[in-house]
């Protein structure tokens, strides 16, 4: 009887475990978004961290209910090609990096941890209009576990029932970038995750397949005036029965040197649509880029059928980024990488 009751808890959580964690500020976790984004920045080493607290207004009578996601990554770029050789080839690079995502869901703490390493190769071409294309590969080690901390069943007996799963997986991705004379800078990407479609088992009474995930995403920086840019972004995701689309735009103001877009302040609005829920959230967000530091904050306003229980509170999300540059003044690359 205890195992049957616990299996019910598992099946309730299984709907969550069959999907990957999501981020509203997906550009602040670039390696998790697409391995082809590894090394896609101006500098030597990039550090990213993000924290998301979902449905924090929902509380258990006993406390402890939480839906939290933590993430972090670091990546760098190694230039390849002869410095005095072909103009295009000297802008090529190999990106190398790695990171971790940890997700905690519910009172009984279903946890998933995903550690990954990424590598990408980027090839540049073009003269006046500058282009680059990158291919990326990611290897992952994923662990899932129930940390029930002693579930209480009707017979008032504490049970510490659970089973850990460790699986190996892979992701492949591609990214195309084009810079039209610094007036329009844009990219497109596509990633295919969970190539092995691993299966998780709990208590030997249930199993859950982690569906393959397909992600298409894009971003652009459009110069409107000398100090004002429009920054639209888009992400479409399909994983098993779940389909999600995020679309929106930010207004970006450049302060300081107009020719140096390192110092910017952005504010914008995104909308998330999901199947089967339909409209899911409206997401106001702000972002501050000062030299090599970035801080981003997003707040999900829930508009789905869950809004009655969540009181329209979806999630609060904070992202940080730091880019280390060894040289104070670097020669611009063939295809510059603005702040998306």
HELIX and SHEET records of a PDB file:
HELIX    1   1 UNK A    2  UNK A   17  1                                  16    
HELIX    2   2 UNK A   26  UNK A   28  5                                   3    
HELIX    3   3 UNK A   30  UNK A   33  1                                   4    
HELIX    4   4 UNK A   35  UNK A   37  5                                   3    
HELIX    5   5 UNK A   89  UNK A   91  5                                   3    
HELIX    6   6 UNK A  307  UNK A  310  1                                   4    
SHEET    1   A15 UNK A  45  UNK A  54  0                                        
SHEET    2   A15 UNK A  67  UNK A  79 -1                                        
SHEET    3   A15 UNK A  93  UNK A 105 -1                                        
SHEET    4   A15 UNK A 110  UNK A 125 -1                                        
SHEET    5   A15 UNK A 129  UNK A 146 -1                                        
SHEET    6   A15 UNK A 165  UNK A 180 -1                                        
SHEET    7   A15 UNK A 184  UNK A 193 -1                                        
SHEET    8   A15 UNK A 213  UNK A 225 -1                                        
SHEET    9   A15 UNK A 228  UNK A 239 -1                                        
SHEET   10   A15 UNK A 242  UNK A 254 -1                                        
SHEET   11   A15 UNK A 264  UNK A 275 -1                                        
SHEET   12   A15 UNK A 278  UNK A 290 -1                                        
SHEET   13   A15 UNK A 293  UNK A 302 -1                                        
SHEET   14   A15 UNK A 313  UNK A 324 -1                                        
SHEET   15   A15 UNK A  45  UNK A  54 -1                                        
SHEET    1   B 2 UNK A 151  UNK A 152  0                                        
SHEET    2   B 2 UNK A 158  UNK A 159 -1                                        
SHEET    1   C 2 UNK A 199  UNK A 202  0                                        
SHEET    2   C 2 UNK A 206  UNK A 209 -1                                        
END                                                                             
